[in-house]
Amino acid sequence: MKQSHLKGALGVILSTLITLPAHAALIGVLPATSGGTDYQAYYDDQLDITWTANANINSFGVWDTQTAWAAGLDIDGVTGWRLPNADVNGDGIIIDCRGGGVTGCADNEMGFLFWEEGITADAPGPFSNAQSNTYWSATEYGPGLAGAFSSGFAGVGGVTAVNLKDTLVFAWAVRSGNVSAVPVPAAVWLFGSGLLGLVGVARRKRA
């Protein structure tokens, strides 16, 4: 009897997981307070990247300035941030993603966030300060040119374009992988100390 109840419960859980929408994938990480829900970043398990919770930490800037800012960003010891890619596979082709459900849209990180995850300035989801304007990408297109993503400038949203690098444009930092999996140095030290302690206890027991 108990087994049948357990099987039934597992069936409900599995069916729920299977029917979850593919875009329900933003997971809060890096809480500002230990154990809190004041997340400073969100992990997208579809693209395996992490976005800063604040979509406008650095305001307007030219491409070089925004690129350097992202590269130097440090959130609670987590570094390695960058601007989002508009051409992840590096084949020189921009997948615009306009209209959603575009094959290969994951090649354009901001396009995916807008069209597939449904994150816009009007519907920012868990993010704060999402701008109805243009954001830089990390993708360069020849001398003085870089990719940019219009999140809603002049009433037109979800369009990937190419801008002059000296244009003042917003920046949103992203990082490859899940930052919650990045060990904090202090935590690593404590873990190592714990292991050494266990080894010492084991040796004493053998003696």
Secondary structure by P-SEA (a helix, b strand, c coil): caaaaaaaaaaaaaaaaaacccccccccccccccccccccccccccccbbbbccccccccccaaaaaaaaaaccccccccccccccccccccccccccccccccccccaaaaacccccccccccccccccccbbbbccccccccbbbbbbccccccccccccccccccbbbbbbbcccccccccaaaaaaaaaaaaaaaaaaaaaac
